[in-house]
Amino acid sequence: MNTPPLFQVLLLEDGKPAREHLAAAIKMHPQLNLVDAVANCKQALEVLRKHQPHILVSDLGLPDGYGVQVIREAKVLYPEIEILVVTMFNDEEHVVEALEAGASGYLLKKEAFEGLASAVLSLMRGESAISPEIARFLLKRFNKPLLTESPQHNPLTERENEVLSWIAKGYSYDEIANILELSANTIRTHIRNIYKKLEVKSRSEAVFEASHLGILSL
């Protein structure tokens, strides 16, 4: 019997009650290991420079800065790290800035308190983790008609377009690998190439950027 993978999680949340609640949710799941639970940007960056977690769970409004700064630094240090924003901010400016910085998912705290572990594991499977409220306004924002009648230049190969279309439909890396009869590592390579060509840092941003360019229809 195969042992499920153990994913290392770093939690950044300044509010003590919320931090303790989210930390407990992580500790309770057998596939998650809490590397540390910190309260500010400085502490988070110190941990990131010593340890490489699989996923960073981060708030945005912090006492010594802004969570997006930590997100950007985490992506520089570890380009393949998954980042889940857990916050009370549900406005367009915060959401878009976090996704552009490299966040893979975005949950409002009211959902995260009940389903944090599931959201973390969804990201590690290559799936989406976005609050329905956030997803609705993102689709509205990025699914506006383009100014041009035809798509702009498509830098992706036929296979990369195919992989991206399955990601946009919510399929995980493993599911896409099975569908295309490729290895999961090959799918990840295609994803890295897509990120580089579209100049993005996360799956969500790749989907929305491709939609904006007219090379992918949501």
C-alpha positions as CSV (number, residue, x, y, z in Angstrom):
1,M,0.0,0.0,0.0
2,N,1.4,3.4,-1.1
3,T,1.9,6.0,1.6
4,P,0.3,9.3,0.8
5,P,2.8,12.2,0.3
6,L,3.4,14.5,3.2
7,F,3.3,18.1,2.2
8,Q,5.1,20.8,4.2
9,V,3.1,23.9,4.9
10,L,4.1,27.4,6.2
11,L,1.3,29.5,7.7
12,L,1.5,33.3,7.8
13,E,-1.4,34.9,9.8
14,D,-1.1,37.8,12.2
15,G,-4.3,37.2,14.2
16,K,-3.6,34.8,17.0
17,P,-7.1,33.1,17.2
18,A,-7.2,32.7,13.4
19,R,-3.6,31.5,13.3
20,E,-4.2,28.9,16.0
21,H,-7.4,27.7,14.2
22,L,-5.8,27.4,10.8
23,A,-2.7,25.7,12.3
24,A,-4.9,23.2,14.0
25,A,-6.6,22.4,10.8
26,I,-3.3,21.7,9.1
27,K,-1.9,19.6,12.0
28,M,-5.0,17.4,12.0
29,H,-4.6,16.2,8.4
30,P,-2.3,13.2,8.0
31,Q,-0.9,14.5,4.7
32,L,0.1,17.9,6.0
33,N,3.0,18.9,8.2
34,L,3.1,22.4,9.6
35,V,6.6,23.7,9.2
36,D,5.8,26.9,11.2
37,A,3.0,29.3,11.9
38,V,4.3,32.9,12.0
39,A,2.7,36.3,12.6
40,N,4.5,38.7,10.3
41,C,6.4,39.1,7.0
42,K,9.9,39.2,8.6
43,Q,9.3,35.8,10.4
44,A,7.9,34.3,7.2
45,L,10.9,35.3,5.1
46,E,13.3,34.0,7.8
47,V,11.6,30.6,7.6
48,L,11.5,30.6,3.8
49,R,15.2,31.2,3.6
50,K,15.9,28.2,5.8
51,H,13.2,25.8,4.7
52,Q,11.5,24.9,1.4
53,P,7.8,24.3,2.1
54,H,5.5,22.8,-0.6
55,I,2.9,25.5,0.1
56,L,2.6,28.9,1.7
57,V,-0.7,29.8,3.3
58,S,-0.7,33.6,3.7
59,D,-2.8,36.5,4.8
60,L,-2.4,39.8,3.0
61,G,-2.7,42.5,5.7
62,L,0.1,42.1,8.1
63,P,1.6,44.3,10.9
64,D,5.0,44.8,9.2
65,G,4.0,44.8,5.5
66,Y,1.9,43.2,2.9
67,G,1.5,39.5,2.2
68,V,2.1,40.0,-1.5
69,Q,5.7,40.9,-0.7
70,V,6.2,37.5,0.9
71,I,4.4,35.8,-2.0
72,R,6.8,37.4,-4.5
73,E,9.9,36.5,-2.5
74,A,8.6,32.9,-2.0
75,K,8.2,32.5,-5.8
76,V,11.7,33.8,-6.4
77,L,13.2,31.4,-3.9
78,Y,11.1,28.4,-4.9
79,P,9.4,28.9,-8.3
80,E,7.3,25.7,-7.9
81,I,5.9,26.5,-4.5
82,E,2.1,26.7,-4.2
83,I,0.7,29.7,-2.5
84,L,-2.8,29.9,-1.0
85,V,-4.0,33.4,0.1
86,V,-6.4,33.3,3.1
87,T,-7.8,36.7,3.8
88,M,-10.8,38.9,4.4
89,F,-10.0,41.1,1.4
90,N,-12.5,40.3,-1.5
91,D,-11.9,43.4,-3.7
92,E,-10.5,43.3,-7.2
93,E,-7.3,45.1,-6.4
94,H,-6.2,42.7,-3.7
95,V,-7.2,39.6,-5.6
96,V,-5.5,40.5,-8.9
97,E,-2.4,41.7,-7.2
98,A,-2.0,38.4,-5.3
99,L,-2.6,36.3,-8.4
100,E,-0.1,38.4,-10.4
101,A,2.5,38.0,-7.6
102,G,2.2,34.2,-7.8
103,A,-0.7,33.0,-5.7
104,S,-2.2,29.7,-6.8
105,G,-5.4,30.0,-4.8
106,Y,-7.5,32.6,-3.0
107,L,-9.8,31.8,-0.1
108,L,-11.9,34.1,2.0
109,K,-11.4,33.3,5.7
110,K,-15.0,32.3,6.2
111,E,-14.4,29.4,3.8
112,A,-10.9,28.7,4.9
113,F,-11.9,28.0,8.5
114,E,-14.0,25.1,7.3
115,G,-12.0,23.7,4.4
116,L,-8.3,24.7,4.6
117,A,-6.8,21.2,4.4
118,S,-9.0,20.4,1.4
119,A,-7.9,23.6,-0.3
120,V,-4.2,22.9,0.3
121,L,-4.5,19.4,-1.0
122,S,-6.4,20.6,-4.1
123,L,-3.5,22.9,-5.0
124,M,-1.0,20.2,-4.5
125,R,-3.0,18.0,-7.0
126,G,-2.9,20.8,-9.5
127,E,-6.5,21.8,-9.0
128,S,-8.1,25.2,-8.2
129,A,-8.8,26.6,-4.7
130,I,-10.7,29.9,-5.1
131,S,-13.7,31.0,-3.1
132,P,-16.9,31.0,-5.3
133,E,-17.3,34.7,-4.7
134,I,-13.8,35.5,-6.0
135,A,-14.2,33.1,-9.0
136,R,-17.4,34.8,-10.1
137,F,-15.9,38.3,-10.3
138,L,-12.6,37.0,-11.8
139,L,-14.6,35.4,-14.6
140,K,-16.6,38.6,-15.1
141,R,-13.3,40.6,-15.2
142,F,-11.4,38.4,-17.6
143,N,-14.2,37.2,-19.9
144,K,-14.9,40.7,-21.3
145,P,-14.9,40.9,-25.1
146,L,-11.6,41.7,-26.7
147,L,-11.0,44.9,-28.6
148,T,-9.7,42.9,-31.6
149,E,-11.7,40.4,-33.5
150,S,-9.0,37.8,-33.8
151,P,-6.7,36.4,-31.1
152,Q,-3.3,38.1,-30.5
153,H,-0.1,36.1,-31.2
154,N,-0.2,32.8,-29.5
155,P,3.2,31.9,-28.1
156,L,2.2,28.4,-27.0
157,T,2.7,25.2,-28.8
158,E,-0.3,22.9,-29.7
159,R,0.5,20.7,-26.8
160,E,0.8,23.6,-24.4
161,N,-2.5,24.9,-25.5
162,E,-4.0,21.5,-24.9
163,V,-2.6,21.3,-21.4
164,L,-3.8,24.8,-20.6
165,S,-7.3,24.1,-21.8
166,W,-7.5,21.1,-19.4
167,I,-6.2,23.3,-16.6
168,A,-8.9,25.9,-17.3
169,K,-11.5,23.1,-16.9
170,G,-10.2,22.4,-13.4
171,Y,-8.4,19.1,-14.1
172,S,-5.4,18.2,-11.9
173,Y,-1.9,17.5,-13.3
174,D,-2.3,13.7,-12.7
175,E,-5.7,13.7,-14.5
176,I,-4.3,15.6,-17.5
177,A,-1.4,13.2,-17.6
178,N,-3.8,10.3,-17.8
179,I,-5.9,12.0,-20.5
180,L,-2.9,12.9,-22.7
181,E,-1.1,9.6,-21.8
182,L,1.9,11.5,-20.6
183,S,3.8,11.5,-17.3
184,A,2.9,14.0,-14.5
185,N,6.5,15.4,-14.8
186,T,6.0,16.1,-18.5
187,I,2.8,18.0,-17.7
188,R,4.7,20.0,-15.1
189,T,7.3,20.8,-17.7
190,H,4.6,22.0,-20.1
191,I,3.2,24.2,-17.2
192,R,6.6,25.8,-16.5
193,N,6.9,26.6,-20.3
194,I,3.4,28.1,-20.3
195,Y,4.3,30.3,-17.3
196,K,7.5,31.5,-18.9
197,K,5.8,32.3,-22.3
198,L,2.8,34.0,-20.8
199,E,5.0,35.7,-18.1
200,V,2.9,34.5,-15.3
201,K,3.5,32.7,-12.0
202,S,0.4,30.6,-11.3
203,R,-2.2,28.5,-12.9
204,S,-5.0,31.0,-12.3
205,E,-3.0,33.8,-13.8
206,A,-2.1,31.7,-16.8
207,V,-5.7,30.9,-17.5
208,F,-6.8,34.5,-17.2
209,E,-3.9,35.9,-19.2
210,A,-4.5,33.4,-22.0
211,S,-8.2,34.5,-21.9
212,H,-7.2,38.1,-22.1
213,L,-5.0,37.4,-25.1
214,G,-7.8,35.6,-26.8
215,I,-6.0,32.3,-27.1
216,L,-8.3,30.6,-24.6
217,S,-12.0,30.8,-24.1
218,L,-13.3,30.5,-20.6
